Amino acid sequence: MLFEYWGRGLLVAAVISAIAGLLVGFGYVLYLIAGICLIVSLLCLVIGRRVFKEGA
């Protein structure tokens, strides 16, 4: 359950960083942050679902 909360939070952070990168003309760092947040959020969601399935 905790991993799913982290995953959702990081997914929101990825979207916000990507939008900020679009608004800022030179937002390459924000795109990098968005990519990292997206990858980590997907990993957290996958881990959370596997742990939840094993625990049930």
RAHU-V478516 format. One record per residue. N is the residue number from 1. RES is the residue in one letter. SS is DSSP state (H for helix, E for strand, L for the rest). PHI is phi as a letter, one per 40 degrees, with the letter a starting at -180 (999 if undefined). D_LAST is the distance of its C-alpha to the last C-alpha in Angstrom with 1 decimal. Layout:
BEGIN
n->(N	N)
res->(RES	RES)
ss->(SS	SS)
phi->(PHI	PHI)
d_last->(D_LAST	D_LAST)
END
This chain:
BEGIN
n->(1	2	3	4	5	6	7	8	9	10	11	12	13	14	15	16	17	18	19	20	21	22	23	24	25	26	27	28	29	30	31	32	33	34	35	36	37	38	39	40	41	42	43	44	45	46	47	48	49	50	51	52	53	54	55	56)
res->(M	L	F	E	Y	W	G	R	G	L	L	V	A	A	V	I	S	A	I	A	G	L	L	V	G	F	G	Y	V	L	Y	L	I	A	G	I	C	L	I	V	S	L	L	C	L	V	I	G	R	R	V	F	K	E	G	A)
ss->(L	H	H	H	H	H	H	H	H	H	H	H	H	H	H	H	H	H	H	H	H	H	H	L	L	L	L	H	H	H	H	H	H	H	H	H	H	H	H	H	H	H	H	H	H	H	H	H	H	H	H	H	H	H	H	L)
phi->(999	c	c	c	c	c	c	c	c	c	c	c	c	c	c	c	c	c	c	c	c	c	c	c	c	b	c	c	c	c	c	c	c	c	c	c	c	c	c	c	c	c	c	c	c	c	c	c	c	c	c	c	c	c	c	c)
d_last->(11.8	15.1	15.5	15.4	18.0	20.1	19.8	21.1	23.7	25.0	25.1	27.4	29.4	29.9	31.2	33.5	34.8	35.6	37.4	39.3	40.2	41.6	43.6	45.0	47.3	46.6	42.9	41.9	40.2	38.1	37.2	36.1	34.0	32.5	31.7	30.1	28.0	26.9	25.9	24.0	22.3	21.1	19.9	18.0	16.3	15.5	14.2	12.1	10.5	10.0	8.6	6.1	5.3	5.6	3.8	0.0)
END
